[in-house]
Amino acid sequence: MRITLKQLAIFEAIARTGQVAKAAQQVSLSAPATSMALAELEKQLDARLFERIGNKLRLNAQGSLLLPLATEAIQKVDQIEHLFSAPNQSLHGTLNVAASSTIGNFLLAKSSVAFCQQHVGVKVDLNIDNTQAVIDSVLEFGSEIGFIEGDCVDSRLNVHPWHQDNLLVFCHPAHPLAGKTVAPADLNDQYWVMRESGSGTREYFIRNANALGMRLQERFSFSTPEAIKQAVKQGAGLAVLSELTVQKEISRKELSLIEVEGLALSRQFYQIRHKSRHRSALSDAFVEFCQRANQRSETN
């Protein structure tokens, strides 16, 4: 049995994209050639690696066993090539990163562009979703590294603190509570515009609000900060988001803050990696670059 590196790369691309056609584009082959390579790999291993669900291919138990081994083999070859390349050669390759909404839109998008401008041989593929989707992406080897706003207790992942953030409660400037300091019980009859289930912001806020006995009446939920801010501007209710997302509107007096006594909303952002996946030099360089960029913005 002679498994080739190309077969493993094709398998990994299909596992990451869930579709032969998309994987074919990534490995620069035709869809029939990509499908044939997968069939040959399954024949050599005498095992099916995927289950078809609708128009998607999902890893089965056998495929899940192979994926971390295939990824490690591909990375080892990349390391060998890089080790014996010119000593002054810059970073190169594609880095798959997943980030939850606030981190992706307000911290990593700008840093990703700047990083690629500095390292012209690099492409950062940044996927922005909610915290649970980011965790799933790293677990399924779709992303080498993830950045999340919520907690993660999955034993398959390494979780490291990365950045501090504050959540703010806000409302329409004409709201009776605008600009006031209130007791938690004063908000029990208020309507809320919330982030969707799976959001780190949502889970963190609900946990801390429940600890104070607050009764949250959810009227709307949206998957993006922009939709939530727009709803609040229309008088739909109160909301809570990262200060990163509302600084501009607060300074322009388009939204107003509410201080809630005893409600601690300072939280930690986290960086996550799969324990079975080797840390690449490219991902380490990207994390260090983003950390420096965040530190500079905090001191300005």
N, C-alpha and C positions, 0 to 999 in steps of 0.2 A: 504494500500500500504506500503510494507516494503522494502525499498531500502537498500542494503547491502554495506558496505565499499568495499568489493571485487568487486562488480559491478562497483562502481565508479572508482576504480583503473584500471579495465579493460577498461572502457570507456576512461579514461585519456590516457592510453597507446596506444589505437587505435588512438585517436586524435593526439598524438605526433608522431606516426610512420606512420600513414596513411595506415597501412596494418594489417589484423588480424594475419597473421603468425608471423610478427615481434613483435606485441604486446604480442602474446602468449608466446614467449621466455622471454619477460621482466617480465611477471607475473607468469611464471613457470606453464603454463597450456598447454594442447593440443590446436591446432587450432580449432577443432570442439567445445571444451568446451568453448573457448573464444568467438566464434561466438554465441553459445547458450546463454551465459551470457549477451551479448549485446542485443540479441533478447528479452530476458526476461526483461531487463531494459527498452527497448523501449515499450514493452507491458504494463509494470507497469505505465509508464509515458504517455501512449497512444500518442506517438509522435515518428516520425523518427528523428534520430540525425545526420545521415550522408547521403551524396549523393555519389554514386559510379561514379568515372570518370576514365575510363580505368581500371587499376588494383589498383587504389588508392581510399581510402575513405576520403572524405572531409567533414568537419563539415558544416551542414546547419545552418539556423538561430536559430533553437531550440537547436542544439548542442552547438552553440556558447554561448547561454545563460547559458547552464548547465556547461560548462567547468570551468569557474572561481570558481563556487560554489563547484564543485567536487574537484578541486585542493585545495581549502581552507579547505574543510572537511578532506581530506587526511592529510594535513599538521597539522591540529589541533590534530588529533589522534597521529601523530608522536611527537608532542609537549608533549602530555600527557604521552606517553611512556617514552620520554626522561626525563620529570620532575620527574617521580617516579622510574627512574632507579638509579643505584648506583651513588652517587654524584661525584665520580672521574672518571666516565666513559668518554672515549674520544669521539670525534665527529665520527659519522658513517652515512652511507647512500650514495646515488648517487646524485651528483650535476650536472645538465645539464646547460652548459655554451655555449654561442655562441659568436664568436669574428670575426671581420673583419680580412682580410689577414695579414696585418702588425702586428697588435696586437697579433693575435693568434700565428703566426709563430715565432715572435721575442721577445715577452714578456710573453705570457701566457703558451705556451707549456712547457717551462722549469719550470715555477712556479707551474704548475699543477702537474708535476712529483714530485717536491720537497714537495709540500703540501701533496700529497698522501703518500710519504715516511714518513712524520712526523705524519700523522694520518692514520694508517694502515687500519682502518675500513671505509675509505672513497674512493669513486671512482669519479673522475671528468671526465665527458663525454664532451669533448671540440669539438664543431663543428665549423670549420673555413670556412667562406664564405665571400662574399662582404657585405658592410654596409646594403644595402636594405634587403638582405636575413636574416641578423642578426635581424634587426627590425621586420621583419615578424615572425621570430621564437619566439621572446619574445611576440609579439602580440597574436600569436596562442598558447601560453603556452607550446611550445616545449622546451623552455629554461627559466630557472628561472631568469637568468641575462645575459645581453649582453654587449659587449664592441665594440664601433664603432669609425670609423675615420671621418665620415661625420656628417652633421647636422641631427637632428631629431626633428620635430615639431608636432608629433602625440600627441594629448591631452590625449590619454589613457596611456601614458608612463611617468614615472618620469625619467628625464635626469639630470645627475650630471657630472661636469668636473672630469676627472680622471688622465690624464697624458699629458704632453706637448711633442710635436714632431716638427721636422723640415723637410720640403721637400727640396730636392736638385735636381737641373738641371744638367744633366751629358751627356757625349758623349764618343765616341771612342777616345783614346789618340792621334790618328793621325788626328783627325778632325781639321779644320782650326780655330775653336773657342775654342779648348781645353785650359783650364786654363785662359781664358780671361774674362774681365768684359765688357759686351756689353749693348747697349740700347735695349729696347723691340722691336723696329722696325727692328733691325738687325737680328731677328729670324723669320721674316715674311715669308721668302722663304725657311725655313728649314722644313724637314719632321720630324714627331714625332711618337714615339712608345708609345702608351697610354694604361692605364688600361681600362678594360671593363666598359660598362654602369652599373650603380649601385654601382660603386666603390667610396668610400669616397675620396680617393686620387685624382681620376679623377675629381670629381665634385669640390673639393676645388681648384685644380690647374686651371681648366677652368674658374672658377669664378674670380680668381685673375688675370689671364692672360687677360680676357676680359676687366677688369677694366682699364688695361693699353693699350687697343686697339690692343693687339697682335692678329694676324691672324694665328691660329693653323691649319697646314696641317697634318691631321692624316693619316699616311700610314699603320700602323698596330695597332691592339689592342690585348692584352693578359690578361688573368685572374690571372696571378701569377707574382710576382716580378722576379723570376728566368727566366721566358720566356722573359721578357722585357730586362733584363740585357744581356741575351744571344743574343738577336736581335741587341742591341746596339753594342755589341762586334763584330758583323758581319757587322757593318757599316750601319744599317738600318735607323739611324736617331738619334735625341735627345730624351731624356726621363726625367721624373721626378718621383722620389720615395722617401720614407722616408729615412732619414739618417741611420736608424736602419738597412735597407736592403742593403745598398751599402758601409758601412764602410770598410768591408774587401777588396772589389775590389778597392776602392779608395786608401787604404793604400798600396796595391800591385801594384798600377799604371796600373791596368787593365782597369780602367775607369777614366775619367777626369771630373772635375767640370767646370761649366760655371756660372759665377755670372751675374745676370740680374738686371740692375739698377731699383730700385723702386719696384721690385717684392717681396712682403712680403709672405713668405711661412712657417711661424711659425703657427702651428695649435694646436687645443685642441682635445684630445681623450675624449670620453664620456662613462659613465656607464649608462645603461638603465635597468629599471625594469617596469613591468606592475603594474599600480596603484591598480588593483583589486587582486593582488597576495600578500599573506603574506610573509614578509621577514623571511627566515629561519636563524637559528643560523649558519648553515653550510655555507650558501652563505656569510653572514657577515664575518665569520672567513676567508673565501677564499679571499674576497676582501681586507681585512686588511693584510693578508699574502702577497698578490701580491703587495700591495702598499709599504710595507716594503722592499720587494725584489727590486722593482724599485728604491727606494730611495738609497739602498745600491749600486746598480750598477751605479747610477749617481755620487756618491761620490768617486767611485774607479777610 
